[in-house]
């Protein structure tokens, strides 16, 4: 297998994993479509609903590309394995948030969970940097968006609790 294929295949696989996970999480939780969510008092800085449908696929694409770039460095490398393990933990936490918030209506638990998610993303960014800095940079917008999402979650909890 040539070096181009050694990079492209992991990128494609991880993009598919990230996109499929995000789609499944949104489908299972009915993100933003329930009467419960519609009835919540929203903060003034709440973006329009369509913005989430634009931002998340872009972030999942960037996450998949970054992770594929890390994987392509070789899983025999301990730094690669550590980075992939951290990415997997944060991806699980990412996918857990929507069912907690939208599915179970547990805004407080979702807030705790998203704070843990934020920390896991930060650790993943650091681990990615050690392997391939550009892969780390691809996660920076994700960390910024989750920072904003944390503020939204906290505001929704405060306004509706």
C-alpha positions as CSV (number, residue, x, y, z in Angstrom):
1,X,0.0,0.0,0.0
2,X,1.5,3.4,-0.9
3,X,1.8,6.2,1.6
4,X,-1.1,8.1,0.1
5,X,-3.4,5.1,0.7
6,X,-2.0,4.7,4.2
7,X,-3.2,8.2,5.0
8,X,-6.5,8.3,3.1
9,X,-8.0,5.1,4.2
10,X,-7.8,5.8,8.0
11,X,-9.1,9.3,7.3
12,X,-12.2,8.0,5.4
13,X,-12.8,5.4,8.1
14,X,-12.7,7.9,10.9
15,X,-14.8,10.4,9.1
16,X,-17.5,7.8,8.6
17,X,-17.2,6.7,12.3
18,X,-17.6,10.3,13.5
19,X,-20.4,11.2,11.1
20,X,-22.3,8.0,11.8
21,X,-22.0,8.4,15.5
22,X,-23.2,12.0,15.4
23,X,-26.2,11.0,13.2
24,X,-27.1,8.1,15.5
25,X,-26.9,10.2,18.6
26,X,-29.1,12.9,17.0
27,X,-31.6,10.3,15.8
28,X,-31.8,8.5,19.1
29,X,-32.3,11.7,21.1
30,X,-34.5,13.6,18.6
31,X,-32.2,16.6,19.2
32,X,-34.2,19.8,19.4
33,X,-37.4,18.5,17.9
34,X,-39.4,17.6,21.1
35,X,-42.2,19.6,22.6
36,X,-40.1,19.6,25.8
37,X,-37.2,21.4,24.1
38,X,-39.4,23.8,22.3
39,X,-41.0,24.8,25.6
40,X,-37.7,25.7,27.2
41,X,-36.9,29.4,27.9
42,X,-33.8,30.0,25.7
43,X,-31.0,32.5,26.4
44,X,-30.8,35.6,24.1
45,X,-27.6,34.3,22.5
46,X,-29.1,31.0,21.4
47,X,-28.3,30.4,17.8
48,X,-31.0,29.4,15.4
49,X,-31.7,25.6,15.3
50,X,-30.4,25.3,11.7
51,X,-26.9,26.4,12.9
52,X,-26.4,23.2,14.8
53,X,-27.2,21.1,11.7
54,X,-24.5,23.0,9.8
55,X,-21.8,23.2,12.5
56,X,-21.9,19.6,13.8
57,X,-21.3,17.8,10.5
58,X,-18.3,20.2,9.8
59,X,-16.9,19.4,13.3
60,X,-17.4,15.7,12.9
61,X,-15.7,15.9,9.5
62,X,-12.7,17.7,11.0
63,X,-12.6,15.3,14.0
64,X,-12.6,12.3,11.5
65,X,-9.8,13.8,9.4
66,X,-7.7,14.6,12.5
67,X,-8.1,11.1,13.9
68,X,-7.4,9.5,10.6
69,X,-4.2,11.5,10.4
70,X,-3.2,10.3,13.8
71,X,-4.1,6.6,13.0
72,X,-2.1,6.8,9.8
73,X,1.1,7.4,11.9
74,X,0.9,3.7,13.0
75,X,-0.9,2.1,15.9
76,X,2.3,0.4,17.0
77,X,3.3,3.8,18.3
78,X,2.3,4.3,22.0
79,X,1.6,8.0,21.5
80,X,-0.8,7.1,18.6
81,X,-2.6,4.5,20.8
82,X,-2.9,7.0,23.6
83,X,-4.3,9.7,21.3
84,X,-6.8,7.3,19.8
85,X,-7.9,6.1,23.2
86,X,-8.5,9.6,24.4
87,X,-10.3,10.5,21.2
88,X,-12.5,7.4,21.7
89,X,-13.4,8.5,25.2
90,X,-14.3,12.0,24.2
91,X,-16.3,10.7,21.2
92,X,-18.3,8.5,23.5
93,X,-18.9,11.5,25.8
94,X,-19.8,13.6,22.8
95,X,-22.4,11.0,21.7
96,X,-23.8,10.6,25.2
97,X,-24.6,14.3,25.7
98,X,-27.6,14.5,23.3
99,X,-29.5,11.5,24.8
100,X,-28.9,12.9,28.3
101,X,-30.1,16.4,27.4
102,X,-32.7,15.9,24.7
103,X,-33.7,12.3,25.3
104,X,-33.8,12.1,29.1
105,X,-34.3,15.9,29.8
106,X,-31.4,15.8,32.3
107,X,-30.0,19.3,31.8
108,X,-28.0,19.2,35.1
109,X,-26.4,15.8,34.3
110,X,-25.8,16.9,30.7
111,X,-24.0,20.0,32.1
112,X,-21.7,17.9,34.3
113,X,-21.1,15.5,31.3
114,X,-20.3,18.3,28.9
115,X,-17.7,19.7,31.3
116,X,-16.1,16.3,31.4
117,X,-16.3,16.2,27.6
118,X,-14.6,19.6,27.4
119,X,-11.7,18.2,29.5
120,X,-11.5,15.1,27.4
121,X,-11.3,17.1,24.2
122,X,-8.5,19.3,25.7
123,X,-6.6,16.2,26.6
124,X,-7.1,14.7,23.2
125,X,-5.9,17.9,21.6
126,X,-2.7,17.7,23.7
127,X,-2.2,14.1,22.8
128,X,-2.8,14.8,19.1
129,X,-0.3,17.6,19.2
130,X,2.4,15.2,20.3
131,X,1.8,12.9,17.3
132,X,0.8,15.3,14.5
133,X,0.2,19.0,15.3
134,X,-2.2,19.6,12.3
135,X,-4.5,16.9,13.6
136,X,-4.6,18.8,16.9
137,X,-5.4,22.1,15.1
138,X,-8.3,20.4,13.4
139,X,-9.9,19.8,16.9
140,X,-9.6,23.5,18.1
141,X,-12.9,24.6,16.5
142,X,-14.6,21.6,18.2
143,X,-13.3,22.7,21.6
144,X,-14.5,26.2,20.9
145,X,-17.9,25.0,19.9
146,X,-18.2,22.7,23.0
147,X,-17.1,25.7,25.1
148,X,-20.1,27.6,23.7
149,X,-22.4,24.6,24.0
150,X,-21.3,24.4,27.7
151,X,-22.4,28.0,28.2
152,X,-25.7,27.2,26.4
153,X,-26.3,24.1,28.6
154,X,-25.5,26.1,31.7
155,X,-27.8,28.9,30.6
156,X,-30.7,26.6,29.7
157,X,-30.3,24.8,33.1
158,X,-30.3,28.2,34.9
159,X,-33.3,29.5,33.0
160,X,-35.4,26.4,33.3
161,X,-34.5,24.8,36.6
